[in-house]
Amino acid sequence: MGIACGLSNVSRRPALWHTATMQLRLNTYIPGNTAVHLCDARVKLVLLVVYSITLFIVGTWIGLFICSGLCLGLAFVAKVPPGRLFGLLIPLYVILLLTVLFNGFSFDVASPAAVYGLGNVSSGIFSDWEAVPLIGSFGLVPEGLVRGLYYALRIILLVMASLVVSFTTTSTELIDALYDFLKPLRAARVPTEDVAMMASIALRFIPLTAEEFSRVAAASQARAANFDEGGLIRRIRAWQPVLIPVFVGLFRRADNLALAMETRCYAMSPTRTRLAPKSLAPSSVLALCVGLALCILTAILL
């Protein structure tokens, strides 16, 4: 009788079953053998930094369109699925939409600050358009709306470029690149090997934590746990049986990892070696030179 009642209570909440088997997908790497995949991770990180700086230097729509073409072109060459690329930007769309609306409308259309409050970027023909009053002093500012779109597109391109790098580079390659970039800090006695190792462990623990969280949440929902009813305090308390086992499991994993590293005499040697050290290939050097030239020319001319 008790089992039947429990099953009937679960059956009255069918909306929870789709979340019971939900897995958090945090591993963004897409295997491939394209030119972008084969490019050295150090080159990709340097070009990502230079590209980001270029985005914030360019002040014209033509320059922004060129930057858009470069980002979309690399995504096409890397064969990144458009649905996956643009799907990860959905939370960003909402924030940027609010930003554009806040900058495109003003409660005081007669104030010059409402028009020129976004900095010195080109608004094209809209720079000569006057504000349009809608209700009293509230109205539409065409120049502010266009400039808001400019900044929104700039942020989208910045995130898209970062996603293209993460889609085409493994976490191991990123950590190796970080280790190489930190090498000059050895002169200041910075433990670069330990910093790189901590970053590697952190990246490894992110999907493990997500998997553990999904598994505990699914087990709780299978036992008729309800996370969607009641007020905020009640919902927070409902997640307590999930969060406590997750944190306990994290500490247990960390303790086992520390014991394993100590058993294998980690950090007994002053320097660490690699199994297969990589050197810059001619194709990576060429990609670095071409990418730097394009970004510098775009930033200077546009």
C-alpha positions in Angstrom: 0.0 0.0 0.0 2.8 2.4 0.9 4.7 1.6 -2.3 1.5 2.3 -4.3 1.0 5.6 -2.6 4.6 6.6 -3.3 4.2 5.7 -7.0 1.0 7.6 -7.3 2.7 10.7 -5.8 5.5 10.4 -8.3 3.1 9.9 -11.2 1.3 13.2 -10.3 4.6 15.0 -11.0 5.6 13.8 -14.6 7.5 17.1 -15.2 10.3 15.9 -13.0 11.2 12.8 -15.1 12.9 14.8 -17.8 15.3 16.3 -15.3 16.0 13.0 -13.5 18.2 11.8 -16.3 19.5 15.2 -17.3 23.2 15.4 -17.7 25.2 18.6 -17.6 27.3 18.9 -20.7 30.4 20.9 -19.8 32.9 19.2 -22.1 32.8 21.6 -25.1 35.6 20.0 -27.1 34.6 18.7 -30.6 37.0 16.2 -32.0 38.2 16.9 -35.5 41.2 17.2 -37.8 40.6 20.6 -39.3 43.2 23.3 -39.7 41.8 25.0 -36.6 42.1 21.8 -34.6 45.6 21.2 -35.7 46.8 24.7 -34.9 49.0 25.0 -31.8 47.0 25.9 -28.7 49.5 28.6 -27.8 48.9 30.3 -31.2 45.1 30.1 -30.7 45.3 31.7 -27.2 47.6 34.5 -28.5 45.3 35.2 -31.4 42.3 35.1 -29.1 43.8 37.8 -26.9 44.8 39.9 -29.9 41.3 39.5 -31.5 39.6 40.5 -28.2 41.8 43.7 -28.1 40.9 44.4 -31.7 37.2 44.2 -31.0 37.5 46.9 -28.4 39.7 49.1 -30.5 37.6 49.0 -33.7 35.1 51.9 -33.8 33.3 51.4 -37.1 30.7 49.0 -38.4 32.9 48.0 -41.3 35.7 46.9 -38.9 33.1 45.1 -36.8 31.8 43.2 -39.9 35.4 42.2 -40.7 35.8 40.8 -37.2 32.5 39.0 -37.6 33.7 37.5 -40.9 36.9 36.3 -39.3 35.1 34.7 -36.3 32.4 33.0 -38.5 35.0 31.9 -41.0 37.1 30.2 -38.4 33.9 28.5 -37.0 33.1 27.3 -40.5 36.6 26.0 -41.1 36.5 24.2 -37.7 33.2 22.6 -38.7 31.5 23.8 -35.4 27.8 23.0 -35.5 25.9 26.4 -35.7 23.2 25.1 -33.4 25.7 24.3 -30.7 27.6 27.5 -31.2 24.6 29.9 -31.1 22.7 27.7 -28.6 25.3 28.4 -25.9 24.8 32.1 -26.3 21.1 32.0 -25.4 21.6 33.4 -21.8 23.8 36.1 -23.3 21.1 37.1 -25.8 18.7 38.0 -22.9 21.2 40.2 -21.1 22.3 42.0 -24.3 18.7 42.5 -25.4 18.0 44.3 -22.1 21.2 46.3 -22.6 20.2 47.4 -26.1 16.7 48.4 -24.9 18.0 50.4 -22.0 20.3 52.3 -24.3 17.8 52.7 -27.1 15.1 54.2 -25.0 15.4 57.2 -22.6 13.2 58.9 -20.1 14.6 62.2 -21.1 14.9 62.3 -24.9 15.9 66.0 -24.8 19.1 65.3 -22.8 22.3 65.0 -24.9 23.6 62.4 -22.4 20.9 60.1 -23.6 22.4 60.2 -27.1 26.1 60.4 -26.4 26.4 58.2 -23.4 27.8 55.1 -25.1 31.2 56.4 -26.2 32.8 57.2 -29.5 31.7 54.5 -31.9 30.1 55.0 -35.3 26.3 55.0 -35.6 26.3 55.7 -39.3 23.3 57.6 -40.7 21.5 57.2 -37.4 23.8 59.9 -35.9 21.7 62.6 -37.6 18.4 61.1 -36.5 16.6 63.0 -33.7 15.0 61.3 -30.7 11.4 60.2 -31.1 9.2 61.1 -28.1 6.7 58.3 -27.4 5.0 59.1 -24.0 5.9 62.4 -22.6 9.7 62.7 -22.2 10.1 58.9 -22.7 11.1 58.0 -26.3 13.3 56.2 -28.7 16.9 57.3 -29.3 17.9 55.9 -32.7 21.6 56.7 -32.2 21.7 55.1 -28.8 19.8 52.0 -30.1 22.4 51.5 -32.9 25.3 52.0 -30.6 23.8 49.5 -28.2 23.5 47.0 -31.0 27.2 47.7 -31.8 28.3 46.9 -28.3 26.0 43.8 -28.1 27.5 42.4 -31.3 31.0 43.1 -30.0 30.4 41.1 -26.8 28.8 38.2 -28.9 31.8 38.0 -31.1 34.1 38.0 -28.1 32.2 35.0 -26.6 32.0 33.3 -29.9 35.7 33.5 -30.5 36.3 32.0 -27.0 33.9 29.2 -27.8 35.6 28.4 -31.1 38.9 28.0 -29.2 37.3 25.8 -26.6 35.6 23.7 -29.3 38.8 23.0 -31.1 41.3 22.7 -28.2 41.4 20.0 -25.5 41.9 20.8 -21.8 45.3 19.1 -21.9 46.4 21.4 -24.7 45.2 24.5 -22.9 47.0 23.5 -19.7 50.2 22.9 -21.7 49.9 26.3 -23.3 49.3 27.9 -19.9 52.4 26.1 -18.6 54.5 27.5 -21.5 53.2 31.0 -20.9 54.1 30.8 -17.2 57.7 29.7 -17.8 59.2 33.3 -17.7 57.8 33.6 -14.1 60.3 30.9 -12.9 62.9 33.7 -12.6 60.7 35.2 -9.9 60.5 31.7 -8.2 56.8 31.3 -9.0 55.9 27.6 -8.9 54.6 27.5 -12.5 54.4 23.7 -12.5 52.1 23.7 -9.5 49.9 26.5 -11.0 49.5 24.5 -14.2 48.7 21.3 -12.3 46.1 23.1 -10.2 44.4 24.5 -13.3 44.5 21.0 -14.8 42.9 19.4 -11.8 40.2 22.2 -11.6 39.3 21.6 -15.3 39.1 17.9 -14.7 36.9 18.3 -11.6 34.3 20.5 -13.3 32.7 17.6 -15.4 33.1 15.2 -12.5 31.3 17.6 -10.2 28.5 18.1 -12.8 28.2 14.3 -13.2 28.0 13.7 -9.5 25.4 16.5 -9.0 23.2 15.0 -11.8 23.5 11.5 -10.4 22.6 12.6 -6.8 19.7 14.8 -8.1 18.4 11.9 -10.2 18.5 9.6 -7.2 16.7 12.1 -5.0 13.9 12.6 -7.6 13.6 8.8 -8.0 12.8 8.9 -4.3 10.0 11.4 -4.9 12.0 14.5 -4.0 10.3 17.7 -5.2 12.4 20.7 -6.1 9.7 22.7 -7.9 7.0 23.4 -5.3 6.8 25.8 -2.4 8.5 29.1 -1.7 12.2 30.0 -2.1 13.2 28.8 1.4 11.4 25.5 0.9 13.1 24.9 -2.5 16.5 25.7 -1.0 15.9 23.2 1.8 14.8 20.7 -0.8 18.2 20.8 -2.4 20.0 20.2 0.9 19.9 16.4 0.5 21.6 16.8 -2.9 24.3 19.4 -2.0 25.6 17.7 1.1 26.4 14.3 -0.6 28.0 16.2 -3.5 30.3 18.2 -1.2 31.2 15.1 0.7 32.0 13.3 -2.5 34.2 16.2 -3.6 36.2 16.2 -0.4 36.6 12.4 -0.7 37.8 12.7 -4.3 40.3 15.5 -3.3 41.6 13.4 -0.4 42.1 10.3 -2.7 43.8 12.5 -5.3 46.2 14.0 -2.7 47.0 10.5 -1.4 47.7 9.2 -4.9 49.9 12.2 -5.8 51.9 11.8 -2.6 52.3 8.0 -3.1 53.7 8.7 -6.6 56.2 11.2 -5.1 54.7 14.2 -6.8 56.9 17.4 -6.5 59.9 15.5 -5.3 61.7 16.8 -8.4 62.3 20.5 -8.9 61.1 20.4 -12.5 58.6 18.3 -14.3 59.0 16.7 -17.8 56.5 16.0 -20.5 55.8 12.8 -22.3 55.6 14.5 -25.8 56.8 18.2 -25.8 55.5 20.1 -28.7 57.2 22.7 -30.8 55.6 25.3 -33.1 54.9 23.9 -36.5 55.5 26.0 -39.6 51.7 26.1 -40.3 51.1 27.4 -36.8 53.7 30.1 -37.2 52.1 31.1 -40.5 48.7 31.2 -38.9 50.1 33.4 -36.1 51.6 35.9 -38.5 48.5 36.1 -40.7 46.2 36.4 -37.8 48.3 39.1 -36.1 48.5 41.0 -39.4 44.8 41.0 -40.0 43.9 42.0 -36.4 46.5 44.8 -36.4 45.5 46.2 -39.8 41.8 46.1 -38.8 42.5 47.9 -35.5 44.6 50.6 -37.2 42.6 51.3 -40.3 39.1 50.8 -38.9 
